[in-house]
Amino acid sequence: MNFSNLFKIAYQAILRNKTRSLLTMLGVIIGISSVIAMVSLGQSSTKSINEQISTMGTNLIMVMRANQQRGGVNMGNTNSQTLTVKDCESIKAQCKYISYVSPMVSASGQTVRGANNWPSSMQGGSPDILTIRKYQISKGTMFTDDDIKEYKKVCLIGTTVAENLFAEGEDPVGQEIRFGSIPFKVIGVLESKGENQMGQDQDDIIFAPYSTVMKRILATQYVHMIYASAASENVANQAVEEIETVLRANHKITNPGNDDFQVRTQAEMLEMMSSVSGFLTILLAAIASISLIVGGIGIMNIMYVTVTERTKEIGLRTAIGARGRDIMYQFLLESAMLSLVGGIIGIIFGLVISYVVSAALNWPFVISGTAVIASFIVCAATGIFFGWYPAKKAANLDPINALRYE
């Protein structure tokens, strides 16, 4: 018996029981669509995270306060006081692989203008902070080094702050707002950046001279963090080594194990987030694969029923000359067709689900070619694997007993 005849017989057998065939394929459809959707959405989230982090520049370097240890207990870095403006100046003067550097201090409070008020965060930095953080000014100007020296009460505000404090169409530049009880003159408005990957509004922010925030709001001599930008992504590691050398000299640290600071690069954050996202994608895909196994068991179950129902047919084919392998190939092909058709439908559904969810979450839509090809191969393998034993059973039936079967 040639392949075209086997295909025709299998096709007609599937069409004779349309509802049962559809229900049989449903397990495979759900399994494949789940795997495709999980893999595609995992890659979409990874790409979205990478794009969000990259908007700050892959050559960004962050110097943070180290965690405090008390009696062997990690107290975190919230109250750690180790970084100073002098450290920032030393980095700027001595590190040849650093292009921009800025101290950073932050304070949260209520921002008020007339009858309007808005809870926001004020971040103090140097004029380099906008370049390092990839912010652009839509109106006004940036504060200067002279403003820092004179502790000027000037600031730049994000679009969220501007929308909540000022009437529509009103120009905030030149106007006065209060942060807590301290008046600040608005000298600029930042271009909108929208939300980051964590859902945080990047436009709900106020930038002011770090000296003003340190003296007039926080009353501290220490900075919370130092932002720096390497000359290029290729020299980021050398820039980190320079920063560590300068800070150890400033803090009189001889043993690197006693560092009271931490240096992190954007590339490290990118790698860590990609690793976590990749692990979650694999985990979710593995969980979704369980439904594919259930679908395969469903195919085996239906093929057993089919063999039982068609026992007389098998006996008749054998009696007129069909070989055992012809019978086995017939049922194997039927099983593989159920699996492959279900797989194709599942792939389509999986891609549609991925597209809809990605669009809803504002993620880039990513099609995983590897997942699609692998799913197609798995479908064929599932049909053959779970259909082999029922097909083998059909091939081994005794023709005389099969013809007498009631």
N, C-alpha and C positions, 0 to 999 in steps of 0.2 A: 504494500500500500504506500503510495507516494505522499509527500508532505501536503500537497494541495487538497487531497481527499481528506487527510486527517484534519486539516484546518477547517474544511467545510463541515465535517461531522461535529467538531468541537463547537464551531460557531452556531450551528443549528441547535445543538443541545443546550447552549446558554440561552438562546432566544426562546426556547420552549418554556423556560422557567424564568421569566424576566424579573419578577419580584424577588424570587429567591436569590437570583444572581446578584441583583442590586444590593440586597441585604448582606450577602456574602462579601461583596466588595467594600461595604461600608467600613468594616474594620480596617482594611488597608487604606482606604481614603482618609480616615481620621488619623491613622498613624503617620502616613506620609505627609499630609498637610501640617500636622503638628510639628514634625521634625523640620520641614522646610521653613515654617513660620518662625520657630524658635531660633534656628541658625541665622536666618535672614535678619530677624529683629535684633539678635545679639550682635551681628556685624554692623547693623545700622546704629545701634547705641554706641558701639566702640568708635565708629567713624564720627558720630556726633560729638562724643567726648573729646576725641582727638582734635576736631575742628575748634571746639570751645577753648581747649587748653592752648592750641596754636594761635588763637587770636591774641594771646598775651605774649606770644613770641617764644620760640623754642630755645632762645638764648637767655631767658629770664633766670636770674639766680636770686634766691631768697635766703637771707641770714636770719635765723630765729634764735630766741633764747632757749637754752637747754633746760630740760626738766630738772626740777630740784629733787634731791633725795634726802629724806629725814628718817633716820632710824631704819633704813632699808626700805622705806615706803616711797613710792613715786608720787610726788606732790604736784606734778605737772609743771608748766612754765608760765602760768598766769601771773604769779607774783615774783617771778625771777627778774632780777635787775642786773644785767650784765652788759648790755649793749648801750653805747653812748654815741653822741654826735661826733666825738673825736674818732671813734672807730670808723665812722662813715667817711670822715675827712681823710683818714689814713689810707683807706681803701682807694679813694679817689686819687690820692697823690702817688701811691706806691704800686698800684696794680696796673700793669701795662695792657692786660687783656680785658680790662673793663672800660666800656664806653660811657655808661651813665650809672649814677649811683644816687640813692636818696634814702634818708631815714624815713621811718613811718611810725606815727603814733595815731591812735584812734580813740574816739570818744562817742558814746551814744547819748542822745538827748532830744528834747523837744525843740523844733524849729518854729519860730513864730514870726508872722508879719501881719500886723493889724489884727483882724478878727480870725485870720486863718492860722492854723498850726499843723505841724506834721512831724511825727517821730522819725528821725533819720540818724545817720552816722557821719561824723566829721573825721576826715583823715588828714593828718598833717604830713607834709612832705616838702621836698625842694622843687625847684622848677623842672627838674628831670623826671619827676614822678609821672607826668602825663605821657612822656615818651616811653618810659619803661612799661607802664600799664596799658599802653595803646589806646589812650583817650585822645579825642580831638576836640578843639574848641569851635563851637558854632557861632558864638557871639562873644565879643569882649576880648580880653587878653589874660595872659597868665601872670601870676604874681612874680616878683623879681627877688634877687638876692638881697637887695636893699630892704625890701619888705620884710624879709626874714630877720635881718639885723635889727630892724626897728620894731619888731613884734607887731607888725601892722595887722589890724583886724579886717582883713579882706579875704574873700573866698570865691571859689567857682562852684556852681551847683549843677547837679544832674537834671535831666528833663523831668523826672518824677517829682523832685522837690519843687522845681519851677512851676509845674502844673498845679500842685497842691497849695502853693503859697501865693501865686499871682493869678490874676484874672486872665481869661483867654485874650490873647492879642497884646497883653501888657509886656513891655520889655523889662526884664529883671535887672539888666545891667545898669549900675548906678544907684539901685535901690538898696535899702537897708533891711536886714532881717536880724532876728535875735536867735542865738543858739543858747538855750537856757536863759540866762540873764545878761549875756554878753552880746552887744551889737556887732554885726559884721556887715561890711559893704560888699555887695555882689559886683565883682569885676568881670565875670565871664559865665557863660552857660556852655555845658558840654554837649557834644553830639550824642545821640541815643545809641546805646549798645544792646539794649534788651536784656532778657534773662540769660543767665548762664545755665550750664547743664544741671546744676543742683536746684534750679528754680529761683535763684536769688536775683533780685532786680539790680542790675549793674548801674542803673540810672538814679537809684535812690542813694545818692552820695554827695558829700560836700568836701572839696579840697581846700585847705588853708595852709599857710606857712607853718612848718613844724614847730618853729620857736613859739609862735602864738599859742598853738594848742598845748604845748608842753608847759608854758608859763602861766597862761591865763585860764586854762581849763583843767588840766591835769595836775599842775603844780609838781612836776617831776623833772629830774635831770636825765632820765633814761628813756631810750626809745624802745618801741615794741618789736620792731623788725627793721631790717635794712634790705631794700630792693636794689638789685644791680642788674645791669645788662651787659653780657659778654660782647666783645667786639664782633664775634660771629659764633654760629652754632658749633663750628669745628674746634674752637679754642675754649669751649665752656669748661672742660675739665681742667685746663691749665688755669683758667680764671678762678675756679674753686680752690685750687691749691694755693694760688696767690692770696686769696682772701683768708684762708686758714692760717697761712704763715703770718700775715699781718696781725690778725686778731690774737694769735697766740703770743706774739711779741708784745702787743698792747696789754694783754691780760696777764703777762708773765707766766705763761703755761709752758712747761717743758715736756710734759707727757700728754700726747694726743688723747689718751684715755680720760683725761681730766678736763676736756674741753667744756666750757660753759656756754657753748653756742652750737648751733646746728646749721649746716649749709646744704641747701637743697636746690636742685636745678629743675627747670620745667621738663626737661627730657626724662628725669627720674620719675616725676609725677605722671608723665605720659605713659611711660613703660609700666608703672604700677597699675594705673587705671585700665590699661589695655589687658594686662595680665588677669586682673580681677574679672573684667568683663568677658574675656575669653573663657575663663574657668566656668563662669555662670552659664555661658552659652553651651558649653559641652555638657554641663550638668543637666540643663533643661532639655537639651536634645536627647540625652540618655533616658531621661524620664519619659519623654514623648515616644521614644522607641518602644517602650513597653506596650503601647497600644498597637504597634505594628506587629508585635509578637502575638498579641491577642487576635489580631486580624488573620494572621497566618494559621492559628489554631482553628479559627472559624472556617477557613478554606478547607483544612483537613477534615473537619467534621462534615461539611457539606459534601465533600468528595466521597466520604464513606457512605453517606446516604444515597448519593448518585449511583455508586457501584451497586448497592443493594437493590435500588429501583430498576436498574438496567441489567440485572443478572441474566434474564432470558436473552436480551439483545447480545450480551457478551457471548453466551453459549451459541447463539445462532451464527455470529460472525466467525467464531472459532470452528464451528462445524463446516462452514463453507470455505475454509482455508485460511482465515486470518491467523497470523502467528501471534505468540504471546507478547513479543515485543511491540507488534502493531497495536495490540490492545493497551499495553502500558503507555506507549507514546500518545495514543488518543487521549487518555485521561490526564497524562502529564501536560499535554498541550492545552487541554481545557482548564486545568488548574492554573497554568502560567498565564493564559489569556485573562482569566478573572483577576489575577494579581496585577498584571500589567495595565489593564484598563483602569482598575481601581487606583493604581499608582499614578497614571497620567492625570486622572481627575483630581487626585490628592495634591499633585504638584501644582496644578492650576489653582485650586482652592488655597493652598499654602501661600502662593505668590500674591493672590488677591488679599488674603488676610494681612500679609506683611505690608502691602502697599497701603491699605486702609489704616492700620495701626501706626505706621511710620508717618503718614500724612497727619493723623490726629495728634501725634506727639511732636510734630515738626522735626522729625528725624530724616536724614537722607535715606532714600529707598535703595537698598543694596540687594542684588540678586546673587546668591551664592551658587556659581556654576558647579562647584565641587559637590555641594549638597544635592543639587538637581540630578547630576549624573550618578552620584552614589545612590540616591533614592531609586532611580530607574533600575540600576543593577540589583539593588536589594529587592525590588519588586519581583524581578525575574527569578532571583534566587529563592525568594519566599514561596513563589508558586511552585517551583521545582522541588524544593525541600519538603514542604508540607503536602504536596500532591504525590510524592513518590511512593509512599507506603500504600495509600489507597489504590494507586495505579498498579503497583506490584501485586496487590491482592487480587485486583481484577484480572491481571495477566495469568495468574496461577489457578484461576477457577477451572474446575473440570467441566468440559463442555456438556457431558451427559447430565451431570447434576444441575448445571446451570439451566439447561433446557427444561428440566423437571421442576425448577424452582417456582413456587407459588407466592 
